[in-house]
Amino acid sequence: MAETTDPKSKAAAKKKEKPPKIEDKPFKEFIEAHFLPEVQTALNDNGITDMSLKFVETNIPIKGLESTTCWQIQGSWMNNQRQFILYFVDADIKGQKAWSFATDGSPHSTLESFMIDERRVNLPLLVGYVLQRLDAQKWLALN
Protein backbone atom coordinates (compact mmCIF):
# COMPACT_ATOMS: atom_id res chain seq x y z
CA MET A 1 0.00 0.00 0.00
CA ALA A 2 1.38 3.41 -0.98
CA GLU A 3 2.03 5.96 1.75
CA THR A 4 0.29 9.30 1.24
CA THR A 5 1.83 12.55 2.34
CA ASP A 6 -0.24 15.49 3.39
CA PRO A 7 1.00 18.81 1.93
CA LYS A 8 -0.10 20.63 5.10
CA SER A 9 2.10 18.45 7.30
CA LYS A 10 5.07 19.10 4.98
CA ALA A 11 4.49 22.85 5.33
CA ALA A 12 4.25 22.52 9.10
CA ALA A 13 7.53 20.58 9.18
CA LYS A 14 9.27 23.35 7.20
CA LYS A 15 8.04 26.00 9.66
CA LYS A 16 9.41 24.00 12.58
CA GLU A 17 12.87 23.97 10.99
CA LYS A 18 13.07 27.76 11.18
CA PRO A 19 15.79 28.81 13.64
CA PRO A 20 14.61 30.70 16.72
CA LYS A 21 14.79 34.49 16.72
CA ILE A 22 17.75 35.87 18.63
CA GLU A 23 15.29 37.78 20.82
CA ASP A 24 13.93 34.42 22.02
CA LYS A 25 17.32 33.40 23.43
CA PRO A 26 17.81 33.48 27.21
CA PHE A 27 18.05 37.04 28.53
CA LYS A 28 21.73 37.04 29.51
CA GLU A 29 22.79 35.31 26.29
CA PHE A 30 20.87 37.82 24.17
CA ILE A 31 22.38 40.80 25.99
CA GLU A 32 25.97 39.54 26.04
CA ALA A 33 26.15 37.93 22.61
CA HIS A 34 23.97 40.26 20.57
CA PHE A 35 22.82 43.49 22.22
CA LEU A 36 26.11 44.74 23.70
CA PRO A 37 28.13 44.18 20.49
CA GLU A 38 25.42 45.88 18.40
CA VAL A 39 25.27 48.89 20.74
CA GLN A 40 29.07 49.17 20.72
CA THR A 41 29.13 49.08 16.90
CA ALA A 42 26.33 51.65 16.63
CA LEU A 43 28.11 53.97 19.05
CA ASN A 44 31.40 53.61 17.17
CA ASP A 45 29.56 54.40 13.94
CA ASN A 46 28.28 57.58 15.62
CA GLY A 47 31.72 58.75 16.70
CA ILE A 48 31.78 57.45 20.29
CA THR A 49 34.90 55.31 20.33
CA ASP A 50 35.81 55.34 24.03
CA MET A 51 32.57 53.83 25.32
CA SER A 52 32.77 51.38 28.20
CA LEU A 53 29.74 49.08 28.43
CA LYS A 54 29.05 46.80 31.39
CA PHE A 55 26.24 44.32 31.95
CA VAL A 56 25.67 43.94 35.69
CA GLU A 57 23.00 43.02 38.18
CA THR A 58 23.14 45.70 40.87
CA ASN A 59 21.17 48.29 42.79
CA ILE A 60 19.57 51.24 41.03
CA PRO A 61 21.78 54.28 41.80
CA ILE A 62 18.93 56.75 42.24
CA LYS A 63 17.91 58.23 45.58
CA GLY A 64 14.95 56.30 46.97
CA LEU A 65 15.52 53.27 44.72
CA GLU A 66 18.88 52.12 46.08
CA SER A 67 17.39 48.95 47.57
CA THR A 68 15.99 47.84 44.18
CA THR A 69 18.23 45.45 42.24
CA CYS A 70 17.95 44.72 38.53
CA TRP A 71 20.03 43.93 35.45
CA GLN A 72 21.62 47.01 33.90
CA ILE A 73 23.61 48.06 30.89
CA GLN A 74 25.95 50.76 32.19
CA GLY A 75 27.65 52.91 29.62
CA SER A 76 30.22 55.63 30.17
CA TRP A 77 32.67 57.58 28.08
CA MET A 78 34.71 60.79 28.09
CA ASN A 79 36.37 59.69 31.37
CA ASN A 80 32.94 59.11 33.00
CA GLN A 81 31.80 62.62 32.10
CA ARG A 82 28.85 61.08 30.28
CA GLN A 83 27.02 58.05 31.62
CA PHE A 84 23.81 56.21 30.93
CA ILE A 85 22.11 53.17 32.39
CA LEU A 86 19.51 51.01 30.69
CA TYR A 87 17.60 49.05 33.34
CA PHE A 88 15.91 45.70 32.69
CA VAL A 89 13.60 45.61 35.71
CA ASP A 90 12.14 42.21 34.82
CA ALA A 91 15.35 40.58 33.47
CA ASP A 92 13.50 40.22 30.17
CA ILE A 93 13.91 42.30 27.01
CA LYS A 94 10.13 42.33 26.63
CA GLY A 95 9.58 43.35 30.26
CA GLN A 96 9.69 46.70 32.00
CA LYS A 97 12.71 48.83 31.11
CA ALA A 98 13.96 52.19 32.33
CA TRP A 99 16.71 54.72 31.55
CA SER A 100 18.83 57.25 33.41
CA PHE A 101 21.80 59.42 32.54
CA ALA A 102 24.32 61.63 34.29
CA THR A 103 26.95 64.15 33.27
CA ASP A 104 30.14 65.57 34.73
CA GLY A 105 30.26 63.18 37.68
CA SER A 106 26.82 64.07 39.01
CA PRO A 107 24.63 61.22 40.29
CA HIS A 108 21.83 59.70 38.26
CA SER A 109 18.76 61.54 39.51
CA THR A 110 15.76 60.62 37.35
CA LEU A 111 14.50 57.20 36.29
CA GLU A 112 12.67 57.44 32.97
CA SER A 113 10.58 54.82 31.20
CA PHE A 114 12.14 53.16 28.16
CA MET A 115 10.27 51.67 25.17
CA ILE A 116 6.91 51.65 26.95
CA ASP A 117 4.83 51.93 23.76
CA GLU A 118 6.49 49.13 21.82
CA ARG A 119 4.53 45.89 21.59
CA ARG A 120 7.31 44.01 19.84
CA VAL A 121 10.87 44.27 21.04
CA ASN A 122 13.73 43.23 18.81
CA LEU A 123 17.45 43.90 18.57
CA PRO A 124 17.32 46.76 16.03
CA LEU A 125 14.60 48.55 18.03
CA LEU A 126 16.50 48.24 21.31
CA VAL A 127 19.69 49.61 19.73
CA GLY A 128 17.73 52.36 17.98
CA TYR A 129 16.11 53.49 21.23
CA VAL A 130 19.52 53.71 22.94
CA LEU A 131 20.80 55.89 20.10
CA GLN A 132 17.63 57.97 20.21
CA ARG A 133 18.09 58.67 23.93
CA LEU A 134 21.74 59.60 23.48
CA ASP A 135 20.84 61.82 20.53
CA ALA A 136 18.20 63.57 22.64
CA GLN A 137 20.97 64.53 25.08
CA LYS A 138 23.01 65.89 22.12
CA TRP A 139 25.70 63.32 22.92
CA LEU A 140 26.21 61.81 19.48
CA ALA A 141 28.99 63.04 17.20
CA LEU A 142 26.66 64.44 14.55
CA ASN A 143 25.02 66.94 16.94
Backbone as JSON Lines, residues from 0, in Angstrom:
{"i":0,"aa":"M","n":[0.83,-1.17,0.0],"ca":[0.0,0.0,0.0],"c":[0.88,1.24,0.0]}
{"i":1,"aa":"A","n":[0.58,2.19,-0.84],"ca":[1.38,3.41,-0.98],"c":[1.08,4.37,0.17]}
{"i":2,"aa":"E","n":[2.17,5.02,0.64],"ca":[2.03,5.96,1.75],"c":[1.68,7.32,1.17]}
{"i":3,"aa":"T","n":[0.67,7.97,1.71],"ca":[0.29,9.3,1.24],"c":[0.87,10.35,2.16]}
{"i":4,"aa":"T","n":[1.28,11.45,1.55],"ca":[1.83,12.55,2.34],"c":[0.92,13.76,2.21]}
{"i":5,"aa":"D","n":[0.63,14.33,3.32],"ca":[-0.24,15.49,3.39],"c":[0.58,16.76,3.17]}
{"i":6,"aa":"P","n":[0.23,17.58,2.17],"ca":[1.0,18.81,1.93],"c":[1.02,19.75,3.13]}
{"i":7,"aa":"K","n":[-0.05,19.75,3.93],"ca":[-0.1,20.63,5.1],"c":[0.94,20.2,6.14]}
{"i":8,"aa":"S","n":[1.12,18.9,6.31],"ca":[2.1,18.45,7.3],"c":[3.52,18.73,6.83]}
{"i":9,"aa":"K","n":[3.76,18.72,5.51],"ca":[5.07,19.1,4.98],"c":[5.34,20.57,5.26]}
{"i":10,"aa":"A","n":[4.34,21.42,5.07],"ca":[4.49,22.85,5.33],"c":[4.74,23.1,6.81]}
{"i":11,"aa":"A","n":[4.06,22.37,7.65],"ca":[4.25,22.52,9.1],"c":[5.67,22.1,9.5]}
{"i":12,"aa":"A","n":[6.18,21.04,8.88],"ca":[7.53,20.58,9.18],"c":[8.56,21.63,8.77]}
{"i":13,"aa":"K","n":[8.34,22.3,7.64],"ca":[9.27,23.35,7.2],"c":[9.28,24.52,8.18]}
{"i":14,"aa":"K","n":[8.12,24.9,8.7],"ca":[8.04,26.0,9.66],"c":[8.79,25.66,10.94]}
{"i":15,"aa":"K","n":[8.73,24.41,11.36],"ca":[9.41,24.0,12.58],"c":[10.92,24.06,12.44]}
{"i":16,"aa":"E","n":[11.43,23.95,11.23],"ca":[12.87,23.97,10.99],"c":[13.45,25.37,11.1]}
{"i":17,"aa":"K","n":[12.61,26.38,11.12],"ca":[13.07,27.76,11.18],"c":[13.84,27.99,12.49]}
{"i":18,"aa":"P","n":[15.03,28.57,12.41],"ca":[15.79,28.81,13.64],"c":[15.08,29.84,14.52]}
{"i":19,"aa":"P","n":[15.27,29.74,15.83],"ca":[14.61,30.7,16.72],"c":[15.17,32.11,16.54]}
{"i":20,"aa":"K","n":[14.34,33.1,16.8],"ca":[14.79,34.49,16.72],"c":[15.8,34.72,17.84]}
{"i":21,"aa":"I","n":[16.76,35.61,17.59],"ca":[17.75,35.87,18.63],"c":[17.1,36.48,19.87]}
{"i":22,"aa":"E","n":[15.99,37.18,19.68],"ca":[15.29,37.78,20.82],"c":[14.65,36.73,21.72]}
{"i":23,"aa":"D","n":[14.51,35.5,21.22],"ca":[13.93,34.42,22.02],"c":[14.99,33.67,22.83]}
{"i":24,"aa":"K","n":[16.25,34.04,22.66],"ca":[17.32,33.4,23.43],"c":[17.19,33.81,24.9]}
{"i":25,"aa":"P","n":[17.83,33.08,25.8],"ca":[17.81,33.48,27.21],"c":[18.32,34.91,27.37]}
{"i":26,"aa":"F","n":[17.77,35.62,28.33],"ca":[18.05,37.04,28.53],"c":[19.54,37.37,28.53]}
{"i":27,"aa":"K","n":[20.3,36.73,29.4],"ca":[21.73,37.04,29.51],"c":[22.48,36.75,28.21]}
{"i":28,"aa":"E","n":[22.14,35.66,27.56],"ca":[22.79,35.31,26.29],"c":[22.5,36.36,25.23]}
{"i":29,"aa":"F","n":[21.24,36.79,25.14],"ca":[20.87,37.82,24.17],"c":[21.65,39.11,24.41]}
{"i":30,"aa":"I","n":[21.7,39.54,25.67],"ca":[22.38,40.8,25.99],"c":[23.87,40.7,25.68]}
{"i":31,"aa":"E","n":[24.52,39.65,26.18],"ca":[25.97,39.54,26.04],"c":[26.43,39.24,24.62]}
{"i":32,"aa":"A","n":[25.71,38.37,23.94],"ca":[26.15,37.93,22.61],"c":[25.66,38.81,21.48]}
{"i":33,"aa":"H","n":[24.56,39.52,21.68],"ca":[23.97,40.26,20.57],"c":[23.81,41.76,20.85]}
{"i":34,"aa":"F","n":[23.14,42.09,21.97],"ca":[22.82,43.49,22.22],"c":[24.07,44.35,22.47]}
{"i":35,"aa":"L","n":[24.92,43.93,23.39],"ca":[26.11,44.74,23.7],"c":[27.0,44.96,22.47]}
{"i":36,"aa":"P","n":[27.31,43.92,21.7],"ca":[28.13,44.18,20.49],"c":[27.45,45.12,19.49]}
{"i":37,"aa":"E","n":[26.14,45.0,19.34],"ca":[25.42,45.88,18.4],"c":[25.42,47.33,18.89]}
{"i":38,"aa":"V","n":[25.23,47.53,20.19],"ca":[25.27,48.89,20.74],"c":[26.66,49.47,20.56]}
{"i":39,"aa":"Q","n":[27.69,48.69,20.86],"ca":[29.07,49.17,20.72],"c":[29.36,49.57,19.27]}
{"i":40,"aa":"T","n":[28.93,48.77,18.32],"ca":[29.13,49.08,16.9],"c":[28.38,50.35,16.52]}
{"i":41,"aa":"A","n":[27.13,50.47,16.95],"ca":[26.33,51.65,16.63],"c":[26.95,52.92,17.22]}
{"i":42,"aa":"L","n":[27.48,52.81,18.43],"ca":[28.11,53.97,19.05],"c":[29.39,54.34,18.32]}
{"i":43,"aa":"N","n":[30.18,53.35,17.95],"ca":[31.4,53.61,17.17],"c":[31.05,54.29,15.85]}
{"i":44,"aa":"D","n":[29.99,53.81,15.21],"ca":[29.56,54.4,13.94],"c":[29.11,55.85,14.11]}
{"i":45,"aa":"N","n":[28.72,56.22,15.33],"ca":[28.28,57.58,15.62],"c":[29.36,58.42,16.3]}
{"i":46,"aa":"G","n":[30.61,57.95,16.23],"ca":[31.72,58.75,16.7],"c":[32.1,58.57,18.17]}
{"i":47,"aa":"I","n":[31.44,57.69,18.89],"ca":[31.78,57.45,20.29],"c":[32.66,56.21,20.32]}
{"i":48,"aa":"T","n":[33.95,56.43,20.43],"ca":[34.9,55.31,20.33],"c":[35.49,54.9,21.67]}
{"i":49,"aa":"D","n":[35.25,55.68,22.73],"ca":[35.81,55.34,24.03],"c":[34.75,54.86,25.02]}
{"i":50,"aa":"M","n":[33.68,54.3,24.5],"ca":[32.57,53.83,25.32],"c":[32.95,52.57,26.1]}
{"i":51,"aa":"S","n":[32.64,52.57,27.36],"ca":[32.77,51.38,28.2],"c":[31.36,50.9,28.51]}
{"i":52,"aa":"L","n":[31.06,49.66,28.17],"ca":[29.74,49.08,28.43],"c":[29.9,47.92,29.4]}
{"i":53,"aa":"K","n":[29.06,47.9,30.42],"ca":[29.05,46.8,31.39],"c":[27.63,46.27,31.52]}
{"i":54,"aa":"F","n":[27.52,44.97,31.71],"ca":[26.24,44.32,31.95],"c":[26.32,43.74,33.36]}
{"i":55,"aa":"V","n":[25.58,44.33,34.28],"ca":[25.67,43.94,35.69],"c":[24.29,43.86,36.33]}
{"i":56,"aa":"E","n":[24.2,43.05,37.35],"ca":[23.0,43.02,38.18],"c":[23.37,43.71,39.48]}
{"i":57,"aa":"T","n":[22.78,44.89,39.7],"ca":[23.14,45.7,40.87],"c":[21.99,46.62,41.25]}
{"i":58,"aa":"N","n":[22.2,47.38,42.3],"ca":[21.17,48.29,42.79],"c":[21.02,49.48,41.85]}
{"i":59,"aa":"I","n":[19.84,50.05,41.82],"ca":[19.57,51.24,41.03],"c":[20.17,52.44,41.76]}
{"i":60,"aa":"P","n":[21.07,53.2,41.12],"ca":[21.78,54.28,41.8],"c":[21.02,55.61,41.84]}
{"i":61,"aa":"I","n":[19.75,55.55,42.19],"ca":[18.93,56.75,42.24],"c":[18.32,56.84,43.64]}
{"i":62,"aa":"K","n":[18.39,58.03,44.22],"ca":[17.91,58.23,45.58],"c":[16.47,57.72,45.72]}
{"i":63,"aa":"G","n":[16.26,56.88,46.72],"ca":[14.95,56.3,46.97],"c":[14.76,54.93,46.34]}
{"i":64,"aa":"L","n":[15.62,54.57,45.39],"ca":[15.52,53.27,44.72],"c":[16.73,52.39,44.98]}
{"i":65,"aa":"E","n":[17.62,52.82,45.86],"ca":[18.88,52.12,46.08],"c":[18.71,50.67,46.5]}
{"i":66,"aa":"S","n":[17.59,50.33,47.11],"ca":[17.39,48.95,47.57],"c":[16.83,48.05,46.47]}
{"i":67,"aa":"T","n":[16.53,48.61,45.3],"ca":[15.99,47.84,44.18],"c":[17.14,47.35,43.3]}
{"i":68,"aa":"T","n":[17.19,46.05,43.08],"ca":[18.23,45.45,42.24],"c":[17.63,45.0,40.92]}
{"i":69,"aa":"C","n":[18.38,45.22,39.84],"ca":[17.95,44.72,38.53],"c":[19.17,44.63,37.62]}
{"i":70,"aa":"W","n":[18.98,43.99,36.47],"ca":[20.03,43.93,35.45],"c":[20.13,45.28,34.76]}
{"i":71,"aa":"Q","n":[21.38,45.69,34.49],"ca":[21.62,47.01,33.9],"c":[22.71,46.95,32.85]}
{"i":72,"aa":"I","n":[22.54,47.77,31.83],"ca":[23.61,48.06,30.89],"c":[24.12,49.43,31.31]}
{"i":73,"aa":"Q","n":[25.36,49.5,31.77],"ca":[25.95,50.76,32.19],"c":[26.96,51.2,31.15]}
{"i":74,"aa":"G","n":[26.75,52.38,30.62],"ca":[27.65,52.91,29.62],"c":[28.27,54.21,30.1]}
{"i":75,"aa":"S","n":[29.56,54.37,29.83],"ca":[30.22,55.63,30.17],"c":[31.33,55.91,29.16]}
{"i":76,"aa":"W","n":[31.58,57.18,28.95],"ca":[32.67,57.58,28.08],"c":[33.1,58.99,28.45]}
{"i":77,"aa":"M","n":[34.11,59.49,27.78],"ca":[34.71,60.79,28.09],"c":[35.14,60.83,29.57]}
{"i":78,"aa":"N","n":[35.89,59.79,29.99],"ca":[36.37,59.69,31.37],"c":[35.23,59.83,32.38]}
{"i":79,"aa":"N","n":[34.13,59.12,32.14],"ca":[32.94,59.11,33.0],"c":[32.2,60.45,33.04]}
{"i":80,"aa":"Q","n":[32.51,61.35,32.13],"ca":[31.8,62.62,32.1],"c":[30.38,62.45,31.56]}
{"i":81,"aa":"R","n":[30.18,61.4,30.79],"ca":[28.85,61.08,30.28],"c":[28.55,59.62,30.6]}
{"i":82,"aa":"Q","n":[27.41,59.4,31.21],"ca":[27.02,58.05,31.62],"c":[25.54,57.83,31.34]}
{"i":83,"aa":"F","n":[25.22,56.59,31.02],"ca":[23.81,56.21,30.93],"c":[23.65,54.82,31.51]}
{"i":84,"aa":"I","n":[22.44,54.52,31.93],"ca":[22.11,53.17,32.39],"c":[20.77,52.79,31.78]}
{"i":85,"aa":"L","n":[20.74,51.61,31.18],"ca":[19.51,51.01,30.69],"c":[19.17,49.88,31.67]}
{"i":86,"aa":"Y","n":[18.02,49.99,32.31],"ca":[17.6,49.05,33.34],"c":[16.62,48.03,32.75]}
{"i":87,"aa":"F","n":[16.84,46.76,33.04],"ca":[15.91,45.7,32.69],"c":[15.3,45.22,34.01]}
{"i":88,"aa":"V","n":[14.22,45.85,34.4],"ca":[13.6,45.61,35.71],"c":[13.16,44.16,35.86]}
{"i":89,"aa":"D","n":[12.68,43.57,34.78],"ca":[12.14,42.21,34.82],"c":[13.12,41.15,34.32]}
{"i":90,"aa":"A","n":[14.37,41.51,34.04],"ca":[15.35,40.58,33.47],"c":[14.78,39.9,32.23]}
{"i":91,"aa":"D","n":[14.15,40.7,31.38],"ca":[13.5,40.22,30.17],"c":[13.46,41.39,29.19]}
{"i":92,"aa":"I","n":[13.9,41.18,27.96],"ca":[13.91,42.3,27.01],"c":[12.5,42.79,26.69]}
{"i":93,"aa":"K","n":[11.52,41.94,26.9],"ca":[10.13,42.33,26.63],"c":[9.45,42.9,27.87]}
{"i":94,"aa":"G","n":[10.14,42.87,29.0],"ca":[9.58,43.35,30.26],"c":[9.82,44.84,30.44]}
{"i":95,"aa":"Q","n":[9.56,45.29,31.65],"ca":[9.69,46.7,32.0],"c":[11.16,47.13,31.93]}
{"i":96,"aa":"K","n":[11.37,48.27,31.26],"ca":[12.71,48.83,31.11],"c":[12.69,50.3,31.51]}
{"i":97,"aa":"A","n":[13.86,50.79,31.94],"ca":[13.96,52.19,32.33],"c":[15.33,52.72,31.9]}
{"i":98,"aa":"W","n":[15.53,54.04,32.04],"ca":[16.71,54.72,31.55],"c":[17.08,55.84,32.52]}
{"i":99,"aa":"S","n":[18.36,56.07,32.69],"ca":[18.83,57.25,33.41],"c":[20.16,57.68,32.79]}
{"i":100,"aa":"F","n":[20.52,58.93,33.05],"ca":[21.8,59.42,32.54],"c":[22.37,60.42,33.55]}
{"i":101,"aa":"A","n":[23.65,60.67,33.42],"ca":[24.32,61.63,34.29],"c":[25.49,62.26,33.52]}
{"i":102,"aa":"T","n":[25.83,63.47,33.9],"ca":[26.95,64.15,33.27],"c":[27.89,64.73,34.32]}
{"i":103,"aa":"D","n":[29.13,64.89,33.94],"ca":[30.14,65.57,34.73],"c":[30.25,65.06,36.16]}
{"i":104,"aa":"G","n":[30.09,63.77,36.35],"ca":[30.26,63.18,37.68],"c":[29.07,63.33,38.6]}
{"i":105,"aa":"S","n":[28.0,63.94,38.16],"ca":[26.82,64.07,39.01],"c":[26.11,62.73,39.1]}
{"i":106,"aa":"P","n":[25.33,62.51,40.16],"ca":[24.63,61.22,40.29],"c":[23.44,61.14,39.33]}
{"i":107,"aa":"H","n":[23.05,59.92,39.02],"ca":[21.83,59.7,38.26],"c":[20.67,60.15,39.15]}
{"i":108,"aa":"S","n":[19.79,60.98,38.64],"ca":[18.76,61.54,39.51],"c":[17.33,61.21,39.1]}
{"i":109,"aa":"T","n":[17.12,60.87,37.84],"ca":[15.76,60.62,37.35],"c":[15.71,59.29,36.62]}
{"i":110,"aa":"L","n":[14.74,58.47,36.97],"ca":[14.5,57.2,36.29],"c":[13.37,57.42,35.3]}
{"i":111,"aa":"E","n":[13.66,57.22,34.02],"ca":[12.67,57.44,32.97],"c":[12.25,56.11,32.36]}
{"i":112,"aa":"S","n":[11.03,56.04,31.88],"ca":[10.58,54.82,31.2],"c":[11.32,54.68,29.88]}
{"i":113,"aa":"F","n":[11.4,53.46,29.39],"ca":[12.14,53.16,28.16],"c":[11.34,52.17,27.34]}
{"i":114,"aa":"M","n":[11.0,52.53,26.12],"ca":[10.27,51.67,25.17],"c":[8.92,51.21,25.71]}
{"i":115,"aa":"I","n":[8.17,52.08,26.35],"ca":[6.91,51.65,26.95],"c":[5.79,51.43,25.93]}
{"i":116,"aa":"D","n":[5.89,52.05,24.77],"ca":[4.83,51.93,23.76],"c":[5.05,50.84,22.74]}
{"i":117,"aa":"E","n":[6.17,50.16,22.81],"ca":[6.49,49.13,21.82],"c":[5.9,47.79,22.21]}
{"i":118,"aa":"R","n":[5.1,47.22,21.34],"ca":[4.53,45.89,21.59],"c":[5.55,44.8,21.29]}
{"i":119,"aa":"R","n":[6.29,44.99,20.22],"ca":[7.31,44.01,19.84],"c":[8.67,44.61,20.15]}
{"i":120,"aa":"V","n":[9.52,43.81,20.72],"ca":[10.87,44.27,21.04],"c":[11.84,43.38,20.28]}
{"i":121,"aa":"N","n":[12.71,44.0,19.5],"ca":[13.73,43.23,18.81],"c":[15.06,43.97,18.9]}
{"i":122,"aa":"L","n":[16.11,43.34,18.45],"ca":[17.45,43.9,18.57],"c":[17.58,45.27,17.9]}
{"i":123,"aa":"P","n":[17.17,45.44,16.65],"ca":[17.32,46.76,16.03],"c":[16.55,47.86,16.77]}
{"i":124,"aa":"L","n":[15.36,47.54,17.29],"ca":[14.6,48.55,18.03],"c":[15.3,48.93,19.33]}
{"i":125,"aa":"L","n":[15.79,47.95,20.06],"ca":[16.5,48.24,21.31],"c":[17.71,49.14,21.06]}
{"i":126,"aa":"V","n":[18.5,48.81,20.07],"ca":[19.69,49.61,19.73],"c":[19.25,51.0,19.29]}
{"i":127,"aa":"G","n":[18.23,51.08,18.46],"ca":[17.73,52.36,17.98],"c":[17.25,53.27,19.1]}
{"i":128,"aa":"Y","n":[16.59,52.7,20.09],"ca":[16.11,53.49,21.23],"c":[17.28,54.01,22.07]}
{"i":129,"aa":"V","n":[18.33,53.22,22.22],"ca":[19.52,53.71,22.94],"c":[20.1,54.91,22.2]}
{"i":130,"aa":"L","n":[20.26,54.78,20.89],"ca":[20.8,55.89,20.1],"c":[19.88,57.12,20.16]}
{"i":131,"aa":"Q","n":[18.59,56.87,20.14],"ca":[17.63,57.97,20.21],"c":[17.77,58.74,21.53]}
{"i":132,"aa":"R","n":[17.93,58.02,22.63],"ca":[18.09,58.67,23.93],"c":[19.4,59.46,23.99]}
{"i":133,"aa":"L","n":[20.47,58.89,23.47],"ca":[21.74,59.6,23.48],"c":[21.69,60.83,22.57]}
{"i":134,"aa":"D","n":[21.01,60.7,21.45],"ca":[20.84,61.82,20.53],"c":[20.02,62.93,21.17]}
{"i":135,"aa":"A","n":[19.02,62.57,21.96],"ca":[18.2,63.57,22.64],"c":[19.02,64.4,23.62]}
{"i":136,"aa":"Q","n":[20.08,63.81,24.17],"ca":[20.97,64.53,25.08],"c":[22.03,65.33,24.31]}
{"i":137,"aa":"K","n":[22.01,65.24,22.98],"ca":[23.01,65.89,22.12],"c":[24.4,65.31,22.38]}
{"i":138,"aa":"W","n":[24.45,63.99,22.61],"ca":[25.7,63.32,22.92],"c":[26.32,62.59,21.73]}
{"i":139,"aa":"L","n":[25.64,62.5,20.63],"ca":[26.21,61.81,19.48],"c":[27.05,62.78,18.66]}
{"i":140,"aa":"A","n":[28.0,62.23,17.93],"ca":[28.99,63.04,17.2],"c":[28.38,63.99,16.18]}
{"i":141,"aa":"L","n":[27.24,63.64,15.63],"ca":[26.66,64.44,14.55],"c":[25.91,65.66,15.06]}
{"i":142,"aa":"N","n":[25.76,65.79,16.39],"ca":[25.02,66.94,16.94],"c":[25.94,68.11,17.18]}
